[in-house]
Amino acid sequence: MSRHRSLVPLLAVTLLAVGAAPIAGQDAAASCTAPSLSTDVPALPGGTEALNGPQPGPAPTGTPILCWTGTDGGAVLGTRAFIVGQEVLTLTDAGDAIAFAPDGTEIWRVNLVPEGNGMLGGLATDGTTIYVGTPTGLVALSAVDGSTLWTFAIDPGPQAALAGVYSPVIAGSSVIASVYSSDSRRSLDRQLIALDRSTGSQVWAQELSPGQPAGPLTADATTVAVVEGDNTLVLRDVVTGDDQLRIAVGDLGNAPVTPVVLTRDDLIVGLAGGTVTTRTRADGTERWSMATSSRMVASITVNGTFAFVNGVTTLYAVDAGTGAPAWEAPIQDSPPPFAYQPIPAVVDGLVIVGTTDINATGAVQAFDAASGAQVWRIDVDMYGAIFSPVVAGERIYAPSFDLVGSGGLLAFGMPG
């Protein structure tokens, strides 16, 4: 059962916790059975780039326990863990990219933000190369040892604190990301760029609208989806960068707040106010919509016939084609003070999601994908957020952010 504490003192230390420095090594929490991760597991994050693919699995066969914590500093808010062969990859708020073995051994660590001058802007991988957004450019690292393969550098300009490369995604032969830089103290230039994955050479660049920074990118083989700074939802061709579809915020009804899910025929996105809207990729016509009781949406995962909606305090399963409700289940009592977006993982008939209620100890929960019944819950000794899990080799890996500690990569498995 989770433990509760007052929110007031936690908020007082939030900013300090964000800058927590990493501590080398690992923290063994319990003895677990050996992971069964094979060497041919494909590269896979917690949810795919389009947020609708299966996990490699298998999932733990019963109620798992915390096996180890990679004491890697607090996770970058919103980051996902990635599996590449025998490595588990994550980012830290101290500017490190780290690869762990399934048993928690640190394989390599690369600092990409010297002296903590800024934050990393996201991670993507094609299975052999790791692409990391940094305050000064996009860096391609070898998955084997973390060595630098190429760097696409940007000039941050006078507003260096706001500049950087963010939200890289893999799309065909390119890696696509948002870029922010400035040529004056009064403006911030925003672009969407595509780089050749092998060489780092620029394939195309398209201007993004001014206003607030663009939202997280998602992509599939033909399309990259981005929410621009004026809250226009845009689908672009991954080969040319040209518009495929634009839906203005006035047509959506409210500002998009979740990463866009791309299915074969539709796009699904959560809006401010707690509405989920599904639009056709052909012309943006609404197919169905639903509202959450919390009036908030954190993320959406589509798997098979179901769309699983993380409504922050409640998990919903609806028919992905019609929006017809199937079930709902409580996740946590209270919403977090920050816009955490843990993405549910779907594997072996389970929906696995982390909590973000900082008034209670963090937890990872599994629900029956068909009925919504809670199958198990694991509470951990932290107050913060547990982000999008990835499931492989009978292990669950999830980055975490602890308001009063360092957080890190959590690994769950069967006791043994």
WOZI-V290747 format. One record per helix or strand of 3 or more residues. SS is the DSSP state (2 for helix, 1 for strand). FROM is the first residue (numbers start at 1). LEN is the number of residues. Records with the same first field share a line. If there is no record, write none. Layout:
# WOZI-V290747
SS = FROM-LEN / FROM-LEN
This chain:
# WOZI-V290747
2 = 7-6 / 14-5 / 114-3 / 157-3 / 249-4
1 = 26-3 / 65-6 / 82-3 / 87-6 / 96-6 / 106-6 / 123-3 / 129-6 / 137-6 / 148-6 / 164-8 / 174-8 / 189-8 / 202-6 / 223-5 / 233-5 / 243-5 / 266-6 / 275-6 / 286-6 / 299-5 / 306-5 / 314-6 / 325-6 / 345-3 / 350-5 / 363-6 / 374-6 / 384-3 / 390-3 / 395-8 / 408-6
